Amino acid sequence: MAEPQGHGEKSTLTATDKAVTDYVNALSEECTMLVILKSQLYAGSWGPMLDDLRNRLDGKPYIFKLANRIQDDHGIDLADYVHLP
């Protein structure tokens, strides 16, 4: 089970941490990859990633080939809960 960075044992997780961890664990492989890409390639920001996707859809130059939906992160950085193997 993924745990947020900077948090210790499962028993110290807040209700929000637990809810987000459960959500992240239920993400598809593709959605998990989007979160990882956002963190590693786009400096943790959805904005540049969305610009890339829009450019691709508009036939303009774009950096990365991505296809999947991106939802509002509600102020929670899912990358804190997704860890590479």
C-alpha positions in Angstrom: 0.0 0.0 0.0 1.4 3.4 -0.9 1.8 5.9 1.9 2.3 9.6 1.6 5.8 10.8 1.7 6.9 12.0 5.1 4.4 9.9 6.9 5.2 7.0 9.1 3.3 3.9 9.9 -0.2 3.3 8.7 -1.6 4.0 12.1 -0.4 7.6 11.9 -2.3 8.3 8.7 -5.0 10.9 8.9 -8.5 10.2 7.6 -7.6 12.3 4.5 -4.4 10.4 4.0 -6.2 7.1 4.2 -8.9 8.2 1.8 -6.3 9.5 -0.7 -4.2 6.3 -0.3 -7.2 4.1 -0.9 -8.1 6.3 -4.0 -4.6 6.1 -5.4 -4.4 2.3 -4.9 -7.6 2.0 -6.9 -6.3 4.1 -9.9 -5.7 2.3 -13.2 -2.2 1.9 -14.3 -2.7 4.6 -16.9 -3.9 7.1 -14.3 -1.1 6.3 -12.0 1.3 7.0 -14.9 -0.2 10.4 -15.4 0.4 11.3 -11.8 4.0 10.1 -12.0 4.5 12.1 -15.3 3.0 15.2 -13.7 5.4 14.9 -10.8 8.6 14.0 -12.8 8.2 15.7 -16.1 6.0 18.7 -15.4 7.4 19.9 -12.1 4.3 18.8 -10.2 1.9 21.0 -12.2 -1.1 20.0 -14.3 -0.9 23.2 -16.3 2.0 22.3 -18.6 0.7 18.8 -19.0 -2.7 20.1 -20.0 -1.0 22.5 -22.5 0.8 19.5 -24.0 -2.4 17.6 -24.3 -4.3 20.6 -25.8 -1.4 21.1 -28.3 -1.6 17.5 -29.3 -5.4 17.7 -29.9 -4.9 20.9 -31.9 -2.2 19.4 -34.1 0.4 21.7 -32.7 3.8 20.7 -31.5 3.8 18.9 -28.1 6.3 17.3 -25.9 4.8 14.1 -24.6 2.2 11.7 -26.1 -0.4 11.3 -23.4 -4.0 10.1 -23.7 -6.3 9.9 -20.7 -8.4 12.3 -18.6 -7.0 14.5 -16.0 -9.2 15.4 -13.1 -8.9 18.3 -10.7 -6.5 17.4 -7.9 -8.5 19.2 -5.2 -5.3 20.6 -3.7 -3.9 17.1 -3.0 -0.8 16.1 -4.9 -1.4 12.4 -5.7 2.3 12.1 -6.5 2.9 12.1 -2.7 1.0 8.8 -2.6 2.3 7.1 -5.7 5.7 5.5 -5.5 7.7 3.9 -8.2 8.6 0.2 -7.7 
